[in-house]
Amino acid sequence: MLTPHPLVLKQLLARWEAVANATAATPRALREREDTAYTLCVATGTRDIESALAAARKHLAAAPERAGATADRPGAPADRPGAPAVRRSPAA
């Protein structure tokens, strides 16, 4: 099974906290809440938001901190924010 990057999960959890605690019940706010719940479920392989939240938190607790990751580019070295996350070996 594919696992989401911990930074993605952190961002989704933060977004969920923001939309779940929003007091406005506008159509846009409700849609954003639905979209965030759906994305969390897809990212964690679950079918309901409570299971998705539990799975995301469990995954984050078990994930080692990735040294050098930046918010705009997960896995990129901190001293080179635009550097590719994957290094390719030279062609033989």
MARTORVO-842040 format. One record per atom (N, C-alpha, C): residue number from 0; atom name; z, x, y. Coordinates in steps of 0.2 Angstrom, whole numbers. Atoms other than C-alpha are relative to their C-alpha. Example, Ala and Ser with C-alpha at 12.3 -4.5 7.8 and 13.67 -1.06 7.14 Angstrom:
   num   atome      c3      c1      c2
     0       N       0       4      -6
     0      CA      39      62     -22
     0       C       0       4       6
     1       N      -1      -4      -6
     1      CA      36      68      -5
     1       C       3      -4       5
//
This chain:
   num   atome      c3      c1      c2
     0       N       0       4      -6
     0      CA       0       0       0
     0       C       0       4       6
     1       N       0      -4      -6
     1      CA      -4       6      17
     1       C       7      -1       4
     2       N      -6       1      -4
     2      CA      11       9      29
     2       C      -2       1       7
     3       N       2      -1      -7
     3      CA      10       7      47
     3       C       4       6       3
     4       N      -4      -5      -4
     4      CA      15      21      59
     4       C       6      -2       3
     5       N      -6       2      -3
     5      CA      33      21      64
     5       C      -1      -2       8
     6       N       0       1      -8
     6      CA      28      21      83
     6       C      -3      -7       1
     7       N       3       7      -1
     7      CA      17       5      80
     7       C       5      -5      -2
     8       N      -6       4       1
     8      CA      32      -3      72
     8       C       5      -1       5
     9       N      -4       0      -6
     9      CA      43       2      86
     9       C      -3      -5       6
    10       N       3       4      -5
    10      CA      31      -6      98
    10       C      -1      -7      -1
    11       N       0       7       2
    11      CA      29     -22      89
    11       C       7      -3       0
    12       N      -6       3       0
    12      CA      47     -24      87
    12       C       3      -1       7
    13       N      -2       1      -7
    13      CA      50     -21     106
    13       C      -4      -6       3
    14       N       4       6      -2
    14      CA      36     -34     109
    14       C       3      -6      -2
    15       N      -3       6       2
    15      CA      44     -46      98
    15       C       6      -2       3
    16       N      -6       2      -3
    16      CA      60     -45     106
    16       C      -1      -3       7
    17       N       2       3      -7
    17      CA      52     -48     123
    17       C      -3      -7       0
    18       N       3       7       0
    18      CA      42     -63     118
    18       C       5      -5      -4
    19       N      -5       4       4
    19      CA      56     -70     106
    19       C       5      -3       5
    20       N      -5       2      -5
    20      CA      68     -70     121
    20       C      -3      -3       6
    21       N       3       3      -6
    21      CA      56     -77     134
    21       C       2      -7       1
    22       N      -3       7      -1
    22      CA      62     -93     142
    22       C      -6      -4       1
    23       N       6       4      -1
    23      CA      44     -99     147
    23       C      -3      -2      -6
    24       N       3       3       6
    24      CA      36    -111     135
    24       C      -7      -1       2
    25       N       7       1      -1
    25      CA      19    -109     142
    25       C      -5       1      -6
    26       N       4      -1       5
    26      CA       4    -110     131
    26       C      -2       8      -1
    27       N       1      -7       1
    27      CA       1     -91     134
    27       C       5       3      -3
    28       N      -6      -4       3
    28      CA      19     -86     130
    28       C       0      -2      -7
    29       N       0       2       7
    29      CA      18     -97     114
    29       C      -5       4      -4
    30       N       6      -3       4
    30      CA       1     -89     109
    30       C       2       8      -1
    31       N      -2      -7       1
    31      CA       8     -71     112
    31       C       6       1      -5
    32       N      -5       0       6
    32      CA      23     -75     101
    32       C      -3      -1      -7
    33       N       3       0       7
    33      CA      12     -81      87
    33       C      -4       6      -2
    34       N       4      -6       1
    34      CA       1     -66      89
    34       C       4       6      -2
    35       N      -4      -6       2
    35      CA      15     -54      88
    35       C       3      -1      -7
    36       N      -3       2       7
    36      CA      23     -63      73
    36       C      -5       1      -5
    37       N       5      -1       5
    37      CA       6     -63      64
    37       C      -1       8      -1
    38       N       2      -7       1
    38      CA       3     -44      68
    38       C       6       3      -4
    39       N      -6      -3       4
    39      CA      21     -40      62
    39       C      -1      -1      -8
    40       N       0       2       7
    40      CA      18     -49      46
    40       C      -6       4      -4
    41       N       6      -4       3
    41      CA       1     -41      43
    41       C       2       8      -1
    42       N      -2      -7       0
    42      CA       8     -24      47
    42       C       5       2      -6
    43       N      -6      -1       5
    43      CA      23     -26      35
    43       C      -2      -3      -7
    44       N       2       3       7
    44      CA      14     -36      21
    44       C       4      -6      -2
    45       N      -4       6       1
    45      CA      25     -51      23
    45       C      -3      -6       2
    46       N       3       6      -2
    46      CA      22     -69      26
    46       C       4      -4       5
    47       N      -4       3      -5
    47      CA      36     -74      38
    47       C       3       5       5
    48       N      -2      -5      -5
    48      CA      43     -67      54
    48       C       7       3      -2
    49       N      -7      -2       2
    49      CA      61     -65      47
    49       C      -1       6      -5
    50       N       2      -5       5
    50      CA      54     -55      32
    50       C      -3       6       3
    51       N       3      -5      -3
    51      CA      43     -45      43
    51       C       4       4       4
    52       N      -5      -4      -4
    52      CA      57     -40      55
    52       C       4       4      -5
    53       N      -4      -4       5
    53      CA      68     -35      40
    53       C      -4       6      -3
    54       N       4      -5       2
    54      CA      54     -25      33
    54       C      -2       6       5
    55       N       2      -5      -5
    55      CA      49     -16      49
    55       C       6       4       1
    56       N      -6      -4      -1
    56      CA      67     -11      52
    56       C       2       4      -6
    57       N      -1      -4       6
    57      CA      69      -5      34
    57       C      -5       6       0
    58       N       5      -5       0
    58      CA      53       5      36
    58       C       2       5       5
    59       N      -2      -5      -5
    59      CA      59      13      52
    59       C       6       4      -1
    60       N      -6      -3       2
    60      CA      76      17      45
    60       C      -2       6      -5
    61       N       2      -5       5
    61      CA      67      27      31
    61       C      -5       5       2
    62       N       5      -5      -2
    62      CA      54      35      41
    62       C       3       6       4
    63       N      -2      -6      -4
    63      CA      56      53      47
    63       C      -3       0       7
    64       N       3      -1      -7
    64      CA      54      57      65
    64       C      -6       4       0
    65       N       5      -4       1
    65      CA      37      64      67
    65       C       0       4       6
    66       N       0      -5      -5
    66      CA      38      80      77
    66       C      -7       0       4
    67       N       6      -1      -4
    67      CA      25      81      91
    67       C      -4      -6       2
    68       N       3       6      -1
    68      CA      20      63      91
    68       C       1      -2       8
    69       N       0       3      -6
    69      CA      16      55     108
    69       C      -1      -7       0
    70       N       0       7      -1
    70      CA      17      37     114
    70       C      -8      -2       0
    71       N       7       2      -1
    71      CA      -2      37     118
    71       C      -4       2      -6
    72       N       4      -3       5
    72      CA      -7      47     103
    72       C       4       2      -6
    73       N      -4      -2       5
    73      CA       3      46      87
    73       C      -2       6      -4
    74       N       2      -6       4
    74      CA       3      62      78
    74       C      -3       6       4
    75       N       2      -5      -4
    75      CA      -4      72      92
    75       C       5       5       2
    76       N      -5      -5      -3
    76      CA       4      88      97
    76       C       2      -1       7
    77       N      -2       1      -7
    77      CA      15      86     112
    77       C      -3       4       5
    78       N       3      -5      -5
    78      CA       8     101     121
    78       C      -8      -2       1
    79       N       7       1       0
    79      CA     -10      94     118
    79       C      -1      -8      -1
    80       N       0       7       1
    80      CA      -9      75     121
    80       C      -7      -3      -2
    81       N       7       3       2
    81      CA     -28      72     118
    81       C      -2       3      -6
    82       N       3      -4       7
    82      CA     -29      83     102
    82       C       0      -5      -5
    83       N       0       4       6
    83      CA     -34      75      86
    83       C       6       0      -4
    84       N      -6       1       4
    84      CA     -20      69      75
    84       C      -2       4      -7
    85       N       1      -3       6
    85      CA     -29      76      60
    85       C      -4       7       1
    86       N       4      -6       0
    86      CA     -35      94      58
    86       C      -5       1      -6
    87       N       5      -1       5
    87      CA     -51      98      49
    87       C      -1       7      -2
    88       N       1      -7       2
    88      CA     -53     113      38
    88       C      -8       2       2
    89       N       7      -3      -2
    89      CA     -69     124      43
    89       C      -4      -2      -6
    90       N       5       1       5
    90      CA     -84     120      33
    90       C      -1       6      -4
    91       N       1      -5       4
    91      CA     -87     131      18
    91       C      -7       3       0
//
